[in-house]
Amino acid sequence: MEPEQLAFASEASAWLADNVPRRWVERRSSLVEEEVVQIRMDWDRRLYAGGWAGLSLPVEYGGRGLGLAEEVLFGELAARAHAPDGYGRIGRILTAPTLIARGTDWQRSRYLQKILSGTEFWCQGFSEPSAGSDLAAVKALARRVEGGYRVTGQKIWTSFAFHADKCLFLARTDETAPRYRNLTMLLMDMRQPGIEIRPIRQISGGSEFAEVFVDDAFVAEEDRLGAEGEGWSVAMTVLNSERGGVEAVSRYVEMRTDIDLLLGCCAKLADRIPEAEEFETRLELVRWQVRKAITREGDERAFTSATGVLKVFWSELWQEMTRMGLDSMCPVHRDHWNLAYLDSRATTIYAGSSEVQRNIIGDRILGLPR
Ligand SMILES: Cc1cc2nc3c(=O)[nH]c(=O)nc-3n(C[C@H](O)[C@H](O)[C@H](O)COP(=O)(O)OP(=O)(O)OC[C@H]3O[C@@H](n4cnc5c(N)ncnc54)[C@H](O)[C@@H]3O)c2cc1C
């Protein structure tokens, strides 16, 4: 590591040691949903107050103006300190990089600082009852009116919708244009008449996601992200961030904790230490693959081919790890594994299912014949 990075790492470790909430480290699996939400929201605000939010974002928007390398390094240190994952992840991981790449100056100054400071929370309104893997089939309709758009439609599986102030909303703006050229990305205000949110109860007992019904809601012209009809390409920018390196490192936070539990006692109880060690090696491969991607930052194609395998890799690994945890029947960590096992089921579905991700790897990264 370079001397500046060493200094950065020691400053970050000291800050994490003083700031990671003890309640989170010691009682995570027994906290009720409201407490979890509160701790995660507070964590976003604490990161910002301490100068650890938006490490790779420009200083003028409240970031630190460092690189992806520092962002990833901080993620690793946070993992080792068992820090919570901030509630503002959609804003931080999806909206912010997309605004930097595709937004207007007005949008960047209006939204970025509020995302980083945990003042405004975001959700992602892509999926609909008949548009999941086939995202281009989105039907929610945005009609042009004076000063903006009137939107009507339904979204589903919208994580964090219940507490969200804004939504990255993918809508159809043209009913005659061909597929992929008929969509537009809108930055929709979630706190307005015409928006109804119905929480969906998950198998884990929580209800982190919801159905969102939109009836004649308004989105102002300046809240269109990208040109009208360019929504598909903006959505791909969003999904690249969601499946890419920073997201993988943030998942590494939870998985590192689970490896520690497995190697600490649970795998011993199950008499499966060699398998748990293999999990640790595979988890380190996630970290190394992210590092490899960082060296390709700036070359979008090379970066995407390095990060393209990450989502399949970490999500399937986490499912195997939580299965072992559950099988161990460890009396100390039983509650943790029950929850982690159920939570991990969703990871091979959201942000693109494993099957769809494998199609993308075969098609766009390996260039296999169809
Ligand atoms: C926990 C969780 C959180 C989520 N959060 C959000 C959110 O915040 N915002 C949002 O917009 N969406 C969210 N989603 C939705 C998620 O993006 C979709 O569930 C996902 O894209 C799959 O779509 P679907 O559920 O409609 O399944 P379908 O697309 O109907 O797929 C059903 C099955 O068919 C397979 N399949 C489909 N097409 C192909 C193909 N071409 N080749 C091979 N197999 C195929 C899939 O892999 C899957 O196994 C979330 C989902 C989960 C589970």
The ligand as an SDF file (V2000), in Angstrom:
LIG
                    3D

 53 58  0  0  0  0  0  0  0  0999 V2000
  -35.1830   -8.6620   -2.1490 C   0  0  0  0  0  0  0  0  0  0  0  0
  -35.5090   -8.0480   -3.4860 C   0  0  0  0  0  0  0  0  0  0  0  0
  -35.4130   -6.6830   -3.6170 C   0  0  0  0  0  0  0  0  0  0  0  0
  -35.7470   -6.0890   -4.8380 C   0  0  0  0  0  0  0  0  0  0  0  0
  -35.6690   -4.7160   -4.9180 N   0  0  0  0  0  0  0  0  0  0  0  0
  -36.0470   -4.1180   -6.0610 C   0  0  0  0  0  0  0  0  0  0  0  0
  -36.0610   -2.6930   -6.1390 C   0  0  0  0  0  0  0  0  0  0  0  0
  -35.7140   -1.9830   -5.1940 O   0  0  0  0  0  0  0  0  0  0  0  0
  -36.4810   -2.1330   -7.2750 N   0  0  0  0  0  0  0  0  0  0  0  0
  -36.8750   -2.8810   -8.3590 C   0  0  0  0  0  0  0  0  0  0  0  0
  -37.2080   -2.2820   -9.3600 O   0  0  0  0  0  0  0  0  0  0  0  0
  -36.8800   -4.2350   -8.3060 N   0  0  0  0  0  0  0  0  0  0  0  0
  -36.4800   -4.8610   -7.1860 C   0  0  0  0  0  0  0  0  0  0  0  0
  -36.4870   -6.2420   -7.1040 N   0  0  0  0  0  0  0  0  0  0  0  0
  -37.0050   -7.0170   -8.2290 C   0  0  0  0  0  0  0  0  0  0  0  0
  -35.9430   -7.7630   -9.0220 C   0  0  0  0  0  0  0  0  0  0  0  0
  -35.1850   -6.8830   -9.8030 O   0  0  0  0  0  0  0  0  0  0  0  0
  -36.6820   -8.8180   -9.8740 C   0  0  0  0  0  0  0  0  0  0  0  0
  -37.2640   -9.7370   -8.9710 O   0  0  0  0  0  0  0  0  0  0  0  0
  -35.7610   -9.5190  -10.8230 C   0  0  0  0  0  0  0  0  0  0  0  0
  -35.3310   -8.6470  -11.8280 O   0  0  0  0  0  0  0  0  0  0  0  0
  -36.4550  -10.7460  -11.4750 C   0  0  0  0  0  0  0  0  0  0  0  0
  -37.6620  -10.3730  -12.0250 O   0  0  0  0  0  0  0  0  0  0  0  0
  -39.0210  -11.1510  -11.6880 P   0  0  0  0  0  0  0  0  0  0  0  0
  -39.1420  -11.2680  -10.2090 O   0  0  0  0  0  0  0  0  0  0  0  0
  -40.1210  -10.4950  -12.4330 O   0  0  0  0  0  0  0  0  0  0  0  0
  -38.8100  -12.6310  -12.2360 O   0  0  0  0  0  0  0  0  0  0  0  0
  -38.9340  -13.1090  -13.7410 P   0  0  0  0  0  0  0  0  0  0  0  0
  -38.2630  -12.1230  -14.6420 O   0  0  0  0  0  0  0  0  0  0  0  0
  -40.3540  -13.4290  -14.0160 O   0  0  0  0  0  0  0  0  0  0  0  0
  -38.0770  -14.4360  -13.7340 O   0  0  0  0  0  0  0  0  0  0  0  0
  -38.5830  -15.6650  -13.2050 C   0  0  0  0  0  0  0  0  0  0  0  0
  -37.5340  -16.7360  -13.3850 C   0  0  0  0  0  0  0  0  0  0  0  0
  -37.2480  -16.9120  -14.7830 O   0  0  0  0  0  0  0  0  0  0  0  0
  -35.8540  -16.7730  -15.0370 C   0  0  0  0  0  0  0  0  0  0  0  0
  -35.6350  -16.0680  -16.2980 N   0  0  0  0  0  0  0  0  0  0  0  0
  -36.2720  -14.9590  -16.7490 C   0  0  0  0  0  0  0  0  0  0  0  0
  -35.7970  -14.5730  -17.9400 N   0  0  0  0  0  0  0  0  0  0  0  0
  -34.8200  -15.4660  -18.2530 C   0  0  0  0  0  0  0  0  0  0  0  0
  -33.9420  -15.6090  -19.3770 C   0  0  0  0  0  0  0  0  0  0  0  0
  -33.9670  -14.7380  -20.4030 N   0  0  0  0  0  0  0  0  0  0  0  0
  -33.0420  -16.6280  -19.3600 N   0  0  0  0  0  0  0  0  0  0  0  0
  -32.9880  -17.5010  -18.3120 C   0  0  0  0  0  0  0  0  0  0  0  0
  -33.8210  -17.4250  -17.2330 N   0  0  0  0  0  0  0  0  0  0  0  0
  -34.7140  -16.4260  -17.2210 C   0  0  0  0  0  0  0  0  0  0  0  0
  -35.3290  -15.9110  -13.8950 C   0  0  0  0  0  0  0  0  0  0  0  0
  -33.9580  -16.1420  -13.6540 O   0  0  0  0  0  0  0  0  0  0  0  0
  -36.1980  -16.3820  -12.7270 C   0  0  0  0  0  0  0  0  0  0  0  0
  -35.6440  -17.5590  -12.1710 O   0  0  0  0  0  0  0  0  0  0  0  0
  -36.1560   -6.8870   -5.9260 C   0  0  0  0  0  0  0  0  0  0  0  0
  -36.2330   -8.2700   -5.7880 C   0  0  0  0  0  0  0  0  0  0  0  0
  -35.9240   -8.8530   -4.5820 C   0  0  0  0  0  0  0  0  0  0  0  0
  -36.0250  -10.3460   -4.4540 C   0  0  0  0  0  0  0  0  0  0  0  0
  1  2  1  0
  2  3  1  0
  2 52  2  0
  3  4  2  0
  4  5  1  0
  4 50  1  0
  5  6  2  0
  6  7  1  0
  6 13  1  0
  7  8  2  0
  7  9  1  0
  9 10  1  0
 10 11  2  0
 10 12  1  0
 12 13  2  0
 13 14  1  0
 14 15  1  0
 14 50  1  0
 15 16  1  0
 16 17  1  0
 16 18  1  0
 18 19  1  0
 18 20  1  0
 20 21  1  0
 20 22  1  0
 22 23  1  0
 23 24  1  0
 24 25  2  0
 24 26  1  0
 24 27  1  0
 27 28  1  0
 28 29  2  0
 28 30  1  0
 28 31  1  0
 31 32  1  0
 32 33  1  0
 33 34  1  0
 33 48  1  0
 34 35  1  0
 35 36  1  0
 35 46  1  0
 36 37  1  0
 36 45  1  0
 37 38  2  0
 38 39  1  0
 39 40  1  0
 39 45  2  0
 40 41  1  0
 40 42  2  0
 42 43  1  0
 43 44  2  0
 44 45  1  0
 46 47  1  0
 46 48  1  0
 48 49  1  0
 50 51  2  0
 51 52  1  0
 52 53  1  0
M  END
$$$$
